[in-house]
């Protein structure tokens, strides 16, 4: 299955679960096993590396399905930290196909929650999103 087909399936499932039992139900079901999958998929990029190095190594993978990521190292005061800046989101139109106004609910928020659960000491925060009219999505990760 190609990556975009996988994301489309995720939107379809989210829409079905949302209609079936609401937002909390959809998020709970989609989070089941997500941290373990996130660790398996993202672990090779982050284990034994700084967050910046991990995102820098992951950028070509993101680019392969239409995302343009620019990681920035913001580590200081003894904390490993990075910004993940996305300047192109291929999911805006896909989300709208399923009546979902913000793809962030289905993709980014779940990814970030899973990342924080998958990797000890990692916290993640959304700073800006294109879905809110900003020119880029900016995510901050710290550990």
Buried (B, 14 or more C-beta within 10 A) or exposed (E): EEBEEEBBEBBEBBBEBBEEEEEEEBBEBBEEEBBEEBBEBBEEBBEEBBBBBBBBBBBEBBEEEEBBBBBBBBBEEEEBBBBBBBEBBBBBEBBEEBEBEBBBBBBBBBBBBBBBBBBEEBBBEBEBBBBEEEEBBBBBBBB
